[in-house]
């Protein structure tokens, strides 16, 4: 005859198995609408200006699980709804593709480019706050600095970009965040200096 402790352990294991859920993974996507160039996939010329991009995120959201805001001071961590890669990497890569899609005269690289000795325009984006409410909106509050070593001047700015969550599913969270990054890319593409070569 099994002891009560053994029986409780077996019940606990069965409950854990019965309630286990599979994880779902999400990525961000390039947003081509609202581009500032007539053709978003023009070939880069050999003289394309190198742009070094660095993006930082708040530590609260820079994690593998998707974070949703439930109230002004409340969040929920979605254990089984996850980013397919580190969120900072996804945001940086998506913003880079968005920028290149809007400006055929630039080539975006990661921040290591600036250490290679090549003269590069440096773009630093600090995402100060990221808010995502299921069934409502996603928004990012951003500050940025564009440094052109050849011009010897910095362009500093900041704004909040938001987009509605078109559907109820968690994929809509990723889509809305992608939309926010597309809006940010629209602004940065305008702020980046022209005739950089």
PyMOL commands that place a pseudoatom at each C-alpha (Angstrom):
pseudoatom trace, name=CA, resn=UNK, resi=1, chain=A, elem=C, hetatm=0, pos=[0.000, 0.000, 0.000]
pseudoatom trace, name=CA, resn=UNK, resi=2, chain=A, elem=C, hetatm=0, pos=[1.338, 3.388, -1.021]
pseudoatom trace, name=CA, resn=UNK, resi=3, chain=A, elem=C, hetatm=0, pos=[1.962, 6.041, 1.611]
pseudoatom trace, name=CA, resn=UNK, resi=4, chain=A, elem=C, hetatm=0, pos=[-0.127, 9.241, 1.575]
pseudoatom trace, name=CA, resn=UNK, resi=5, chain=A, elem=C, hetatm=0, pos=[3.003, 11.200, 0.653]
pseudoatom trace, name=CA, resn=UNK, resi=6, chain=A, elem=C, hetatm=0, pos=[3.635, 9.017, -2.405]
pseudoatom trace, name=CA, resn=UNK, resi=7, chain=A, elem=C, hetatm=0, pos=[0.000, 9.363, -3.464]
pseudoatom trace, name=CA, resn=UNK, resi=8, chain=A, elem=C, hetatm=0, pos=[0.192, 13.160, -3.155]
pseudoatom trace, name=CA, resn=UNK, resi=9, chain=A, elem=C, hetatm=0, pos=[3.361, 13.246, -5.247]
pseudoatom trace, name=CA, resn=UNK, resi=10, chain=A, elem=C, hetatm=0, pos=[1.705, 11.151, -7.961]
pseudoatom trace, name=CA, resn=UNK, resi=11, chain=A, elem=C, hetatm=0, pos=[-1.342, 13.428, -7.999]
pseudoatom trace, name=CA, resn=UNK, resi=12, chain=A, elem=C, hetatm=0, pos=[0.929, 16.473, -8.246]
pseudoatom trace, name=CA, resn=UNK, resi=13, chain=A, elem=C, hetatm=0, pos=[2.832, 14.963, -11.180]
pseudoatom trace, name=CA, resn=UNK, resi=14, chain=A, elem=C, hetatm=0, pos=[-0.386, 14.076, -12.978]
pseudoatom trace, name=CA, resn=UNK, resi=15, chain=A, elem=C, hetatm=0, pos=[-1.728, 17.606, -12.502]
pseudoatom trace, name=CA, resn=UNK, resi=16, chain=A, elem=C, hetatm=0, pos=[1.524, 19.090, -13.812]
pseudoatom trace, name=CA, resn=UNK, resi=17, chain=A, elem=C, hetatm=0, pos=[1.369, 16.890, -16.908]
pseudoatom trace, name=CA, resn=UNK, resi=18, chain=A, elem=C, hetatm=0, pos=[-2.289, 17.676, -17.492]
pseudoatom trace, name=CA, resn=UNK, resi=19, chain=A, elem=C, hetatm=0, pos=[-1.723, 21.448, -17.337]
pseudoatom trace, name=CA, resn=UNK, resi=20, chain=A, elem=C, hetatm=0, pos=[1.539, 21.639, -19.319]
pseudoatom trace, name=CA, resn=UNK, resi=21, chain=A, elem=C, hetatm=0, pos=[1.330, 23.959, -22.305]
pseudoatom trace, name=CA, resn=UNK, resi=22, chain=A, elem=C, hetatm=0, pos=[3.547, 24.231, -25.318]
pseudoatom trace, name=CA, resn=UNK, resi=23, chain=A, elem=C, hetatm=0, pos=[5.531, 27.394, -25.872]
pseudoatom trace, name=CA, resn=UNK, resi=24, chain=A, elem=C, hetatm=0, pos=[4.765, 29.718, -28.785]
pseudoatom trace, name=CA, resn=UNK, resi=25, chain=A, elem=C, hetatm=0, pos=[7.497, 31.864, -30.349]
pseudoatom trace, name=CA, resn=UNK, resi=26, chain=A, elem=C, hetatm=0, pos=[7.211, 35.221, -32.126]
pseudoatom trace, name=CA, resn=UNK, resi=27, chain=A, elem=C, hetatm=0, pos=[9.410, 37.446, -34.265]
pseudoatom trace, name=CA, resn=UNK, resi=28, chain=A, elem=C, hetatm=0, pos=[9.190, 41.038, -35.444]
pseudoatom trace, name=CA, resn=UNK, resi=29, chain=A, elem=C, hetatm=0, pos=[8.722, 41.933, -39.101]
pseudoatom trace, name=CA, resn=UNK, resi=30, chain=A, elem=C, hetatm=0, pos=[9.905, 44.693, -41.405]
pseudoatom trace, name=CA, resn=UNK, resi=31, chain=A, elem=C, hetatm=0, pos=[7.236, 47.282, -42.197]
pseudoatom trace, name=CA, resn=UNK, resi=32, chain=A, elem=C, hetatm=0, pos=[7.387, 48.663, -45.721]
pseudoatom trace, name=CA, resn=UNK, resi=33, chain=A, elem=C, hetatm=0, pos=[4.331, 50.912, -45.741]
pseudoatom trace, name=CA, resn=UNK, resi=34, chain=A, elem=C, hetatm=0, pos=[4.927, 54.583, -45.146]
pseudoatom trace, name=CA, resn=UNK, resi=35, chain=A, elem=C, hetatm=0, pos=[8.381, 54.451, -46.723]
pseudoatom trace, name=CA, resn=UNK, resi=36, chain=A, elem=C, hetatm=0, pos=[10.122, 57.649, -47.680]
pseudoatom trace, name=CA, resn=UNK, resi=37, chain=A, elem=C, hetatm=0, pos=[11.790, 56.217, -50.803]
pseudoatom trace, name=CA, resn=UNK, resi=38, chain=A, elem=C, hetatm=0, pos=[9.951, 55.343, -54.005]
pseudoatom trace, name=CA, resn=UNK, resi=39, chain=A, elem=C, hetatm=0, pos=[11.463, 51.870, -54.094]
pseudoatom trace, name=CA, resn=UNK, resi=40, chain=A, elem=C, hetatm=0, pos=[12.138, 50.068, -50.862]
pseudoatom trace, name=CA, resn=UNK, resi=41, chain=A, elem=C, hetatm=0, pos=[14.388, 47.364, -52.262]
pseudoatom trace, name=CA, resn=UNK, resi=42, chain=A, elem=C, hetatm=0, pos=[16.837, 49.331, -54.357]
pseudoatom trace, name=CA, resn=UNK, resi=43, chain=A, elem=C, hetatm=0, pos=[20.297, 47.804, -54.576]
pseudoatom trace, name=CA, resn=UNK, resi=44, chain=A, elem=C, hetatm=0, pos=[22.833, 49.425, -52.289]
pseudoatom trace, name=CA, resn=UNK, resi=45, chain=A, elem=C, hetatm=0, pos=[25.587, 51.211, -54.146]
pseudoatom trace, name=CA, resn=UNK, resi=46, chain=A, elem=C, hetatm=0, pos=[29.233, 50.557, -53.249]
pseudoatom trace, name=CA, resn=UNK, resi=47, chain=A, elem=C, hetatm=0, pos=[29.267, 54.120, -51.890]
pseudoatom trace, name=CA, resn=UNK, resi=48, chain=A, elem=C, hetatm=0, pos=[26.357, 53.574, -49.513]
pseudoatom trace, name=CA, resn=UNK, resi=49, chain=A, elem=C, hetatm=0, pos=[26.989, 55.336, -46.207]
pseudoatom trace, name=CA, resn=UNK, resi=50, chain=A, elem=C, hetatm=0, pos=[27.684, 53.040, -43.293]
pseudoatom trace, name=CA, resn=UNK, resi=51, chain=A, elem=C, hetatm=0, pos=[25.348, 53.535, -40.341]
pseudoatom trace, name=CA, resn=UNK, resi=52, chain=A, elem=C, hetatm=0, pos=[26.137, 51.970, -36.979]
pseudoatom trace, name=CA, resn=UNK, resi=53, chain=A, elem=C, hetatm=0, pos=[22.948, 51.204, -35.020]
pseudoatom trace, name=CA, resn=UNK, resi=54, chain=A, elem=C, hetatm=0, pos=[22.674, 50.488, -31.314]
pseudoatom trace, name=CA, resn=UNK, resi=55, chain=A, elem=C, hetatm=0, pos=[19.352, 49.980, -29.506]
pseudoatom trace, name=CA, resn=UNK, resi=56, chain=A, elem=C, hetatm=0, pos=[18.751, 49.573, -25.783]
pseudoatom trace, name=CA, resn=UNK, resi=57, chain=A, elem=C, hetatm=0, pos=[15.552, 48.353, -24.118]
pseudoatom trace, name=CA, resn=UNK, resi=58, chain=A, elem=C, hetatm=0, pos=[14.270, 48.589, -20.548]
pseudoatom trace, name=CA, resn=UNK, resi=59, chain=A, elem=C, hetatm=0, pos=[15.365, 45.538, -18.562]
pseudoatom trace, name=CA, resn=UNK, resi=60, chain=A, elem=C, hetatm=0, pos=[11.734, 44.874, -17.630]
pseudoatom trace, name=CA, resn=UNK, resi=61, chain=A, elem=C, hetatm=0, pos=[10.816, 43.912, -21.197]
pseudoatom trace, name=CA, resn=UNK, resi=62, chain=A, elem=C, hetatm=0, pos=[14.199, 42.718, -22.480]
pseudoatom trace, name=CA, resn=UNK, resi=63, chain=A, elem=C, hetatm=0, pos=[13.535, 39.067, -21.678]
pseudoatom trace, name=CA, resn=UNK, resi=64, chain=A, elem=C, hetatm=0, pos=[12.397, 35.958, -23.510]
pseudoatom trace, name=CA, resn=UNK, resi=65, chain=A, elem=C, hetatm=0, pos=[8.785, 36.100, -22.274]
pseudoatom trace, name=CA, resn=UNK, resi=66, chain=A, elem=C, hetatm=0, pos=[6.309, 38.593, -23.717]
pseudoatom trace, name=CA, resn=UNK, resi=67, chain=A, elem=C, hetatm=0, pos=[5.273, 41.182, -21.129]
pseudoatom trace, name=CA, resn=UNK, resi=68, chain=A, elem=C, hetatm=0, pos=[1.795, 42.698, -21.223]
pseudoatom trace, name=CA, resn=UNK, resi=69, chain=A, elem=C, hetatm=0, pos=[0.620, 45.703, -19.222]
pseudoatom trace, name=CA, resn=UNK, resi=70, chain=A, elem=C, hetatm=0, pos=[-2.543, 45.100, -17.230]
pseudoatom trace, name=CA, resn=UNK, resi=71, chain=A, elem=C, hetatm=0, pos=[-2.830, 48.493, -15.501]
pseudoatom trace, name=CA, resn=UNK, resi=72, chain=A, elem=C, hetatm=0, pos=[-0.766, 51.580, -14.795]
pseudoatom trace, name=CA, resn=UNK, resi=73, chain=A, elem=C, hetatm=0, pos=[1.415, 49.627, -12.365]
pseudoatom trace, name=CA, resn=UNK, resi=74, chain=A, elem=C, hetatm=0, pos=[0.671, 46.015, -13.279]
pseudoatom trace, name=CA, resn=UNK, resi=75, chain=A, elem=C, hetatm=0, pos=[2.131, 43.561, -15.776]
pseudoatom trace, name=CA, resn=UNK, resi=76, chain=A, elem=C, hetatm=0, pos=[1.703, 39.919, -16.650]
pseudoatom trace, name=CA, resn=UNK, resi=77, chain=A, elem=C, hetatm=0, pos=[4.595, 37.704, -17.750]
pseudoatom trace, name=CA, resn=UNK, resi=78, chain=A, elem=C, hetatm=0, pos=[3.465, 35.273, -20.438]
pseudoatom trace, name=CA, resn=UNK, resi=79, chain=A, elem=C, hetatm=0, pos=[5.481, 32.171, -19.644]
pseudoatom trace, name=CA, resn=UNK, resi=80, chain=A, elem=C, hetatm=0, pos=[4.464, 30.284, -22.787]
pseudoatom trace, name=CA, resn=UNK, resi=81, chain=A, elem=C, hetatm=0, pos=[4.386, 33.224, -25.225]
pseudoatom trace, name=CA, resn=UNK, resi=82, chain=A, elem=C, hetatm=0, pos=[8.024, 33.974, -26.021]
pseudoatom trace, name=CA, resn=UNK, resi=83, chain=A, elem=C, hetatm=0, pos=[10.267, 35.906, -28.345]
pseudoatom trace, name=CA, resn=UNK, resi=84, chain=A, elem=C, hetatm=0, pos=[12.184, 33.653, -30.750]
pseudoatom trace, name=CA, resn=UNK, resi=85, chain=A, elem=C, hetatm=0, pos=[15.427, 35.545, -30.006]
pseudoatom trace, name=CA, resn=UNK, resi=86, chain=A, elem=C, hetatm=0, pos=[16.548, 38.171, -27.472]
pseudoatom trace, name=CA, resn=UNK, resi=87, chain=A, elem=C, hetatm=0, pos=[14.116, 41.060, -27.863]
pseudoatom trace, name=CA, resn=UNK, resi=88, chain=A, elem=C, hetatm=0, pos=[16.913, 43.661, -28.110]
pseudoatom trace, name=CA, resn=UNK, resi=89, chain=A, elem=C, hetatm=0, pos=[18.345, 41.729, -31.077]
pseudoatom trace, name=CA, resn=UNK, resi=90, chain=A, elem=C, hetatm=0, pos=[14.944, 41.440, -32.755]
pseudoatom trace, name=CA, resn=UNK, resi=91, chain=A, elem=C, hetatm=0, pos=[14.271, 45.167, -32.316]
pseudoatom trace, name=CA, resn=UNK, resi=92, chain=A, elem=C, hetatm=0, pos=[17.728, 46.155, -33.618]
pseudoatom trace, name=CA, resn=UNK, resi=93, chain=A, elem=C, hetatm=0, pos=[17.555, 43.861, -36.659]
pseudoatom trace, name=CA, resn=UNK, resi=94, chain=A, elem=C, hetatm=0, pos=[14.020, 44.922, -37.550]
pseudoatom trace, name=CA, resn=UNK, resi=95, chain=A, elem=C, hetatm=0, pos=[14.778, 48.630, -37.174]
pseudoatom trace, name=CA, resn=UNK, resi=96, chain=A, elem=C, hetatm=0, pos=[17.904, 48.190, -39.321]
pseudoatom trace, name=CA, resn=UNK, resi=97, chain=A, elem=C, hetatm=0, pos=[15.903, 46.531, -42.117]
pseudoatom trace, name=CA, resn=UNK, resi=98, chain=A, elem=C, hetatm=0, pos=[13.222, 49.208, -41.829]
pseudoatom trace, name=CA, resn=UNK, resi=99, chain=A, elem=C, hetatm=0, pos=[15.816, 51.985, -42.165]
pseudoatom trace, name=CA, resn=UNK, resi=100, chain=A, elem=C, hetatm=0, pos=[17.465, 50.368, -45.187]
pseudoatom trace, name=CA, resn=UNK, resi=101, chain=A, elem=C, hetatm=0, pos=[14.038, 49.942, -46.767]
pseudoatom trace, name=CA, resn=UNK, resi=102, chain=A, elem=C, hetatm=0, pos=[13.415, 53.667, -46.434]
pseudoatom trace, name=CA, resn=UNK, resi=103, chain=A, elem=C, hetatm=0, pos=[16.851, 54.951, -47.489]
pseudoatom trace, name=CA, resn=UNK, resi=104, chain=A, elem=C, hetatm=0, pos=[18.701, 53.397, -50.426]
pseudoatom trace, name=CA, resn=UNK, resi=105, chain=A, elem=C, hetatm=0, pos=[21.796, 55.493, -49.635]
pseudoatom trace, name=CA, resn=UNK, resi=106, chain=A, elem=C, hetatm=0, pos=[22.609, 53.805, -46.302]
pseudoatom trace, name=CA, resn=UNK, resi=107, chain=A, elem=C, hetatm=0, pos=[23.806, 50.418, -45.130]
pseudoatom trace, name=CA, resn=UNK, resi=108, chain=A, elem=C, hetatm=0, pos=[23.076, 49.634, -41.476]
pseudoatom trace, name=CA, resn=UNK, resi=109, chain=A, elem=C, hetatm=0, pos=[25.524, 47.565, -39.460]
pseudoatom trace, name=CA, resn=UNK, resi=110, chain=A, elem=C, hetatm=0, pos=[25.789, 46.733, -35.779]
pseudoatom trace, name=CA, resn=UNK, resi=111, chain=A, elem=C, hetatm=0, pos=[27.651, 48.929, -33.300]
pseudoatom trace, name=CA, resn=UNK, resi=112, chain=A, elem=C, hetatm=0, pos=[30.982, 47.074, -33.859]
pseudoatom trace, name=CA, resn=UNK, resi=113, chain=A, elem=C, hetatm=0, pos=[31.308, 48.984, -37.127]
pseudoatom trace, name=CA, resn=UNK, resi=114, chain=A, elem=C, hetatm=0, pos=[32.325, 52.121, -35.273]
pseudoatom trace, name=CA, resn=UNK, resi=115, chain=A, elem=C, hetatm=0, pos=[35.302, 50.281, -33.738]
pseudoatom trace, name=CA, resn=UNK, resi=116, chain=A, elem=C, hetatm=0, pos=[36.609, 49.098, -37.116]
pseudoatom trace, name=CA, resn=UNK, resi=117, chain=A, elem=C, hetatm=0, pos=[38.046, 52.507, -37.958]
pseudoatom trace, name=CA, resn=UNK, resi=118, chain=A, elem=C, hetatm=0, pos=[35.508, 53.204, -40.718]
pseudoatom trace, name=CA, resn=UNK, resi=119, chain=A, elem=C, hetatm=0, pos=[33.829, 56.574, -40.567]
pseudoatom trace, name=CA, resn=UNK, resi=120, chain=A, elem=C, hetatm=0, pos=[30.216, 55.774, -39.790]
pseudoatom trace, name=CA, resn=UNK, resi=121, chain=A, elem=C, hetatm=0, pos=[27.155, 57.686, -38.802]
pseudoatom trace, name=CA, resn=UNK, resi=122, chain=A, elem=C, hetatm=0, pos=[26.190, 56.403, -35.358]
pseudoatom trace, name=CA, resn=UNK, resi=123, chain=A, elem=C, hetatm=0, pos=[22.542, 56.017, -34.415]
pseudoatom trace, name=CA, resn=UNK, resi=124, chain=A, elem=C, hetatm=0, pos=[21.770, 55.254, -30.771]
pseudoatom trace, name=CA, resn=UNK, resi=125, chain=A, elem=C, hetatm=0, pos=[18.161, 54.557, -29.831]
pseudoatom trace, name=CA, resn=UNK, resi=126, chain=A, elem=C, hetatm=0, pos=[17.077, 54.227, -26.204]
pseudoatom trace, name=CA, resn=UNK, resi=127, chain=A, elem=C, hetatm=0, pos=[13.636, 52.709, -25.806]
pseudoatom trace, name=CA, resn=UNK, resi=128, chain=A, elem=C, hetatm=0, pos=[12.696, 54.334, -22.506]
pseudoatom trace, name=CA, resn=UNK, resi=129, chain=A, elem=C, hetatm=0, pos=[9.352, 52.569, -22.123]
pseudoatom trace, name=CA, resn=UNK, resi=130, chain=A, elem=C, hetatm=0, pos=[7.525, 49.810, -23.983]
pseudoatom trace, name=CA, resn=UNK, resi=131, chain=A, elem=C, hetatm=0, pos=[3.828, 49.324, -23.273]
pseudoatom trace, name=CA, resn=UNK, resi=132, chain=A, elem=C, hetatm=0, pos=[1.685, 46.548, -24.711]
pseudoatom trace, name=CA, resn=UNK, resi=133, chain=A, elem=C, hetatm=0, pos=[-1.961, 46.103, -23.796]
pseudoatom trace, name=CA, resn=UNK, resi=134, chain=A, elem=C, hetatm=0, pos=[-3.746, 43.125, -25.284]
pseudoatom trace, name=CA, resn=UNK, resi=135, chain=A, elem=C, hetatm=0, pos=[-6.746, 44.169, -27.338]
pseudoatom trace, name=CA, resn=UNK, resi=136, chain=A, elem=C, hetatm=0, pos=[-5.685, 47.835, -27.212]
pseudoatom trace, name=CA, resn=UNK, resi=137, chain=A, elem=C, hetatm=0, pos=[-2.345, 49.334, -28.285]
pseudoatom trace, name=CA, resn=UNK, resi=138, chain=A, elem=C, hetatm=0, pos=[1.398, 48.918, -28.250]
pseudoatom trace, name=CA, resn=UNK, resi=139, chain=A, elem=C, hetatm=0, pos=[3.649, 51.924, -27.791]
pseudoatom trace, name=CA, resn=UNK, resi=140, chain=A, elem=C, hetatm=0, pos=[7.337, 52.710, -27.460]
pseudoatom trace, name=CA, resn=UNK, resi=141, chain=A, elem=C, hetatm=0, pos=[8.751, 55.879, -25.935]
pseudoatom trace, name=CA, resn=UNK, resi=142, chain=A, elem=C, hetatm=0, pos=[12.131, 56.545, -27.533]
pseudoatom trace, name=CA, resn=UNK, resi=143, chain=A, elem=C, hetatm=0, pos=[15.082, 58.907, -27.377]
pseudoatom trace, name=CA, resn=UNK, resi=144, chain=A, elem=C, hetatm=0, pos=[17.713, 58.924, -30.102]
pseudoatom trace, name=CA, resn=UNK, resi=145, chain=A, elem=C, hetatm=0, pos=[21.043, 60.478, -30.976]
pseudoatom trace, name=CA, resn=UNK, resi=146, chain=A, elem=C, hetatm=0, pos=[22.473, 60.597, -34.507]
pseudoatom trace, name=CA, resn=UNK, resi=147, chain=A, elem=C, hetatm=0, pos=[26.205, 61.358, -34.610]
pseudoatom trace, name=CA, resn=UNK, resi=148, chain=A, elem=C, hetatm=0, pos=[27.877, 62.176, -37.912]
pseudoatom trace, name=CA, resn=UNK, resi=149, chain=A, elem=C, hetatm=0, pos=[31.652, 62.413, -37.283]
pseudoatom trace, name=CA, resn=UNK, resi=150, chain=A, elem=C, hetatm=0, pos=[32.184, 64.128, -40.622]
pseudoatom trace, name=CA, resn=UNK, resi=151, chain=A, elem=C, hetatm=0, pos=[29.746, 66.932, -39.859]
pseudoatom trace, name=CA, resn=UNK, resi=152, chain=A, elem=C, hetatm=0, pos=[30.787, 67.208, -36.212]
pseudoatom trace, name=CA, resn=UNK, resi=153, chain=A, elem=C, hetatm=0, pos=[27.184, 67.613, -35.081]
pseudoatom trace, name=CA, resn=UNK, resi=154, chain=A, elem=C, hetatm=0, pos=[24.627, 65.488, -33.282]
pseudoatom trace, name=CA, resn=UNK, resi=155, chain=A, elem=C, hetatm=0, pos=[20.907, 65.279, -33.931]
pseudoatom trace, name=CA, resn=UNK, resi=156, chain=A, elem=C, hetatm=0, pos=[18.962, 64.493, -30.761]
pseudoatom trace, name=CA, resn=UNK, resi=157, chain=A, elem=C, hetatm=0, pos=[15.275, 63.674, -30.611]
pseudoatom trace, name=CA, resn=UNK, resi=158, chain=A, elem=C, hetatm=0, pos=[12.565, 61.635, -29.005]
pseudoatom trace, name=CA, resn=UNK, resi=159, chain=A, elem=C, hetatm=0, pos=[8.938, 60.684, -29.434]
pseudoatom trace, name=CA, resn=UNK, resi=160, chain=A, elem=C, hetatm=0, pos=[6.286, 58.109, -28.628]
pseudoatom trace, name=CA, resn=UNK, resi=161, chain=A, elem=C, hetatm=0, pos=[5.140, 55.768, -31.396]
pseudoatom trace, name=CA, resn=UNK, resi=162, chain=A, elem=C, hetatm=0, pos=[2.018, 53.669, -31.008]
pseudoatom trace, name=CA, resn=UNK, resi=163, chain=A, elem=C, hetatm=0, pos=[-0.013, 51.206, -33.042]
pseudoatom trace, name=CA, resn=UNK, resi=164, chain=A, elem=C, hetatm=0, pos=[-3.272, 49.358, -32.412]
pseudoatom trace, name=CA, resn=UNK, resi=165, chain=A, elem=C, hetatm=0, pos=[-3.410, 45.632, -31.776]
pseudoatom trace, name=CA, resn=UNK, resi=166, chain=A, elem=C, hetatm=0, pos=[-5.561, 44.559, -34.680]
pseudoatom trace, name=CA, resn=UNK, resi=167, chain=A, elem=C, hetatm=0, pos=[-6.461, 41.150, -33.239]
pseudoatom trace, name=CA, resn=UNK, resi=168, chain=A, elem=C, hetatm=0, pos=[-6.794, 39.433, -29.888]
pseudoatom trace, name=CA, resn=UNK, resi=169, chain=A, elem=C, hetatm=0, pos=[-4.045, 36.809, -30.364]
pseudoatom trace, name=CA, resn=UNK, resi=170, chain=A, elem=C, hetatm=0, pos=[-0.507, 37.221, -29.100]
pseudoatom trace, name=CA, resn=UNK, resi=171, chain=A, elem=C, hetatm=0, pos=[0.813, 37.437, -32.666]
pseudoatom trace, name=CA, resn=UNK, resi=172, chain=A, elem=C, hetatm=0, pos=[-0.951, 40.813, -32.761]
pseudoatom trace, name=CA, resn=UNK, resi=173, chain=A, elem=C, hetatm=0, pos=[1.416, 42.024, -30.035]
pseudoatom trace, name=CA, resn=UNK, resi=174, chain=A, elem=C, hetatm=0, pos=[4.426, 41.275, -32.239]
pseudoatom trace, name=CA, resn=UNK, resi=175, chain=A, elem=C, hetatm=0, pos=[2.718, 42.873, -35.253]
pseudoatom trace, name=CA, resn=UNK, resi=176, chain=A, elem=C, hetatm=0, pos=[1.886, 46.067, -33.326]
pseudoatom trace, name=CA, resn=UNK, resi=177, chain=A, elem=C, hetatm=0, pos=[5.435, 46.338, -31.975]
pseudoatom trace, name=CA, resn=UNK, resi=178, chain=A, elem=C, hetatm=0, pos=[6.699, 45.910, -35.555]
pseudoatom trace, name=CA, resn=UNK, resi=179, chain=A, elem=C, hetatm=0, pos=[4.367, 48.747, -36.603]
pseudoatom trace, name=CA, resn=UNK, resi=180, chain=A, elem=C, hetatm=0, pos=[5.829, 50.975, -33.870]
pseudoatom trace, name=CA, resn=UNK, resi=181, chain=A, elem=C, hetatm=0, pos=[9.350, 50.280, -35.119]
pseudoatom trace, name=CA, resn=UNK, resi=182, chain=A, elem=C, hetatm=0, pos=[8.247, 51.102, -38.654]
pseudoatom trace, name=CA, resn=UNK, resi=183, chain=A, elem=C, hetatm=0, pos=[6.996, 54.499, -37.455]
pseudoatom trace, name=CA, resn=UNK, resi=184, chain=A, elem=C, hetatm=0, pos=[10.281, 55.077, -35.637]
pseudoatom trace, name=CA, resn=UNK, resi=185, chain=A, elem=C, hetatm=0, pos=[12.178, 54.169, -38.826]
pseudoatom trace, name=CA, resn=UNK, resi=186, chain=A, elem=C, hetatm=0, pos=[10.074, 56.703, -40.770]
pseudoatom trace, name=CA, resn=UNK, resi=187, chain=A, elem=C, hetatm=0, pos=[11.236, 59.425, -38.372]
pseudoatom trace, name=CA, resn=UNK, resi=188, chain=A, elem=C, hetatm=0, pos=[14.887, 58.353, -38.242]
pseudoatom trace, name=CA, resn=UNK, resi=189, chain=A, elem=C, hetatm=0, pos=[15.059, 58.116, -42.037]
pseudoatom trace, name=CA, resn=UNK, resi=190, chain=A, elem=C, hetatm=0, pos=[14.052, 61.784, -42.163]
pseudoatom trace, name=CA, resn=UNK, resi=191, chain=A, elem=C, hetatm=0, pos=[16.527, 62.752, -39.441]
pseudoatom trace, name=CA, resn=UNK, resi=192, chain=A, elem=C, hetatm=0, pos=[19.537, 60.981, -40.962]
pseudoatom trace, name=CA, resn=UNK, resi=193, chain=A, elem=C, hetatm=0, pos=[21.604, 63.457, -42.986]
pseudoatom trace, name=CA, resn=UNK, resi=194, chain=A, elem=C, hetatm=0, pos=[21.549, 63.287, -46.771]
pseudoatom trace, name=CA, resn=UNK, resi=195, chain=A, elem=C, hetatm=0, pos=[24.587, 63.450, -49.056]
pseudoatom trace, name=CA, resn=UNK, resi=196, chain=A, elem=C, hetatm=0, pos=[26.724, 61.769, -46.429]
pseudoatom trace, name=CA, resn=UNK, resi=197, chain=A, elem=C, hetatm=0, pos=[29.406, 60.508, -48.815]
for i in range(1, 197): cmd.bond("trace and resi %d" % i, "trace and resi %d" % (i + 1))
show_as sticks, trace
zoom trace
